[in-house]
């Protein structure tokens, strides 16, 4: 049972050795908390408390993030002390009770500043303090970088997540690539990169929303987005630099991905939201011709079939009698799937097939425009003409 015992100097405060033993490695959480409570309470007692908190936004964010765990450890230790009958006069119990009082005092100070009724938990109050600092305000042009430093602590979880994911994108996409050749990724690598692109985009969107919330005029957003176009030359030293680095490599990776994908599905135009799905499918299709492009909310079945058809036509760029029946059946199957596509979307593919047909067809029977036929009919006509000619090259744009 913990008694008076000795104390050890940990993390800037004296912590009873018996308590360190009982908490089994979690005492460090409470050690740091005691110092932080003291610092934050002093800031809240200042006249210009908002300015003090903004200057220490990183500390406030760390406290808000860690407070649920602190509550769990502290309340658990107090409950254990009561259940096991630790002496009230022991050094360990006195230290825990002092920390509990410090938490209550900080909660009262935060409640007064936020004009809240007392009784709300410190965890919720710290989140509200963060939100109060992020409230919209006028940012002078000469203070944009200083405001970004206040708004974007280096410890922001979304910023940490975006940075780690964009480091992966940097390693994958900054190397030299042949944009006309096969994808330089395996199916597994493509899946990992597709996931990283999506998750990094979500994390960056959350960070940009935070910046917009603080400056509805969007002056700070434009300032940071303009700087994010520059290639980073060093490791980030603070939150804004971490955002600029992550935003640059995310945009760079998407641009390189478009250069890789577009030639393989030309002439069908690729929308921004379709790039990731196409990356996954193309990596699989290059190794397994039977792989299909899955549909999603952003990619309908006919649209997926149109991409498949365009890819097959690019892969079989020299349609001839030597093209296997299996290849022609695969192309026809993709054409059936793409059949319901709007004419404006399928116009480029239709024109390529029509050019091929016109170059092989007798001039006397060129009477019906390509738009009058289904995509499958055009493919079947091209198959017949290819079989009748030793080599018939598919006309390119």
Secondary structure, DSSP 8 states (H G I E B T S, - for coil): ---S--EEEETTEEEEHHHHHHHTT-HHHHHHHHHHHHHHHHHHTSTTHHHHHHHTHHHHHHHHHHHHHHHHHHHHHHHHHHHTT--TTSHHHHHHHHHHHHHHHHHHHHHHHHT--TT--HHHHHHHHHHHHTS-----GGGHHHHHHHH--TT-HHHHHHHHHHHHHHHHHSS---TTSS-SS-HHHHHHHHHHHHHHHHHHHHHHHHHHHH-TT-HHHHHHHHHTTS---S---SHHHHHHHHHHHHHHHHHHHHHHHHHHHTTS---GGGHHHHHHHHHHHTT-TT-----BTTB-HHHHHHHHHHHHHHHT-S-STTS-HHHHHHHHHHHHHHTTS-HHHHHHHHHHHHHHHHHHS-GGG--S-GGGS-HHHHHHHHHHHHHHSS-------
